[in-house]
Amino acid sequence: MKIKFHFTYLLMAFSFVICGYFINLIIFTFIILFHELGHFIMAKINNFDVKSVTIYPYGGLIHLNIKKNSLIRRELIVACGGILFQIILMIIIRLLYMLGIIRLYVYNIFTMYNSSILFFNMLPITSLDGSKILCLLFYYILPYKYVLKLELYISMLIVSILFFINLYRV
């Protein structure tokens, strides 16, 4: 499996380092890689061919060779793998903090980034895990073309809601 870092990630990483946020960069990158590891392991368990993983500033994207007629539940397990691994990572980091192995400063940064990435990833917006999971669940009861349209409309609705919440937040 190849891990590729997109040039936008490299620009972000460079800006983190220049501004003195090296620890933040390490924690942020570790969370993203651990999340993608969850998808990778679940994909391998379900015998999917993993081509590569690309890391972006907002997260990662795992590239799989999936046949169009593969079982929905197998794809659902892969889609949930990243979220599951992030929750496991949250528990591990909490235990390490409680044992005094991790400092409060690092724990707070980790908790902020992990919670934000986890929440963001669970939103039903196209290309995020939340949208993939929702679509896979809809495939059980709705035709493929209808689900694609529904995914687009739900994504636009969620993005609009987030935009207006942020616009009127003072």
C-alpha positions in Angstrom: 0.0 0.0 0.0 1.3 3.4 -0.9 0.7 6.4 1.4 0.8 9.7 -0.6 0.8 13.2 0.9 -1.1 15.6 -1.3 0.7 18.9 -2.0 -2.0 20.8 -0.1 -1.2 18.7 3.0 2.5 19.5 2.6 1.7 23.2 2.4 -0.3 22.9 5.6 2.4 20.9 7.3 5.0 23.5 6.2 2.9 26.4 7.6 2.4 24.4 10.9 6.1 24.0 11.3 7.0 27.6 10.4 4.5 28.9 12.9 5.8 26.6 15.7 2.9 24.1 15.8 5.0 21.0 15.3 3.3 19.0 18.1 -0.1 19.9 16.6 1.0 18.7 13.2 2.3 15.4 14.6 -1.0 14.8 16.6 -3.2 15.8 13.7 -1.3 13.6 11.2 -1.3 10.7 13.6 -5.1 10.9 14.0 -5.6 11.0 10.3 -3.2 8.0 9.7 -4.8 6.0 12.5 -8.3 6.7 11.0 -7.1 5.5 7.6 -5.5 2.5 9.2 -9.0 1.5 10.4 -10.3 1.7 6.9 -7.3 -0.3 5.6 -7.6 -3.1 8.2 -11.3 -3.4 7.6 -10.8 -3.5 3.8 -8.1 -6.2 4.1 -10.4 -8.2 6.4 -13.1 -8.0 3.7 -10.6 -8.9 1.0 -10.7 -5.6 -0.8 -7.7 -4.5 -2.9 -6.2 -1.3 -1.3 -4.4 0.7 -4.0 -3.2 3.7 -1.9 -4.0 6.2 0.8 -3.8 9.9 0.1 -3.5 12.4 3.0 -5.1 15.8 2.6 -5.2 18.8 5.1 -8.7 17.8 6.1 -8.2 14.0 6.3 -7.4 11.0 4.2 -8.8 9.1 1.3 -8.3 5.4 0.8 -8.4 4.1 -2.8 -10.0 0.7 -3.1 -10.7 -1.6 -6.0 -14.4 -2.4 -5.2 -16.6 -4.3 -7.6 -19.9 -2.5 -8.1 -21.8 -5.6 -7.0 -19.9 -6.3 -3.8 -21.9 -6.9 -0.6 -23.2 -3.7 1.0 -22.4 -4.9 4.5 -18.7 -5.5 3.6 -18.4 -1.9 2.3 -20.3 -0.7 5.4 -17.7 -2.3 7.6 -14.9 -0.6 5.7 -16.7 2.8 5.9 -17.1 2.4 9.7 -13.5 1.2 10.3 -12.1 4.7 10.4 -14.6 6.0 13.0 -14.2 2.8 15.1 -10.4 3.2 15.1 -10.7 6.9 16.1 -12.9 5.9 19.1 -10.4 3.2 20.1 -7.6 5.8 19.8 -9.6 8.2 22.0 -9.9 5.5 24.7 -6.2 4.7 24.4 -5.1 8.3 24.7 -7.5 8.9 27.6 -6.0 5.9 29.5 -2.4 7.1 28.8 -3.4 10.5 30.1 -4.9 9.0 33.3 -1.8 7.0 33.8 0.3 10.1 33.6 2.1 9.1 30.4 0.7 12.0 28.4 0.8 15.6 29.5 -2.4 17.6 29.8 -1.3 20.0 27.0 -0.9 17.1 24.5 -4.1 15.4 25.8 -6.1 18.6 25.2 -4.7 19.1 21.7 -5.4 15.5 20.9 -9.0 15.6 22.3 -9.7 18.8 20.3 -8.4 17.5 17.0 -9.8 14.0 17.4 -13.3 15.2 18.4 -13.4 17.7 15.5 -12.2 15.2 12.9 -14.6 12.6 14.2 -17.6 15.0 14.2 -16.6 16.3 10.7 -16.2 12.8 9.3 -19.6 11.7 10.5 -21.4 14.4 8.7 -23.5 13.2 5.7 -21.6 15.2 3.2 -20.3 13.7 0.0 -16.9 12.1 0.3 -17.1 11.9 4.1 -17.6 8.6 6.0 -21.0 9.8 7.3 -22.3 10.1 3.7 -20.8 6.8 2.6 -22.5 5.0 5.6 -25.8 6.7 5.0 -25.8 5.8 1.3 -24.9 2.2 2.0 -27.8 2.0 4.4 -30.1 3.6 1.8 -29.0 1.0 -0.8 -30.8 -1.6 1.2 -34.2 0.0 0.5 -33.7 2.4 -2.4 -32.5 2.2 -6.0 -28.9 3.3 -6.8 -29.7 6.3 -8.9 -32.2 7.6 -6.3 -29.6 7.3 -3.5 -27.0 9.3 -5.6 -29.5 12.1 -5.9 -30.5 11.9 -2.3 -26.8 12.0 -1.3 -26.4 15.2 -3.3 -29.4 16.9 -1.8 -28.5 15.8 1.8 -25.0 17.1 1.3 -26.2 20.5 0.0 -28.7 20.8 2.9 -26.0 20.0 5.6 -23.5 22.4 4.0 -26.1 25.1 3.8 -27.2 24.6 7.4 -23.5 24.7 8.6 -22.9 27.8 6.5 -25.9 29.7 8.0 -25.1 28.5 11.5 -21.6 29.9 11.0 -22.8 33.1 9.3 -25.1 34.1 12.1 -22.8 33.0 14.9 -21.5 36.0 16.8 
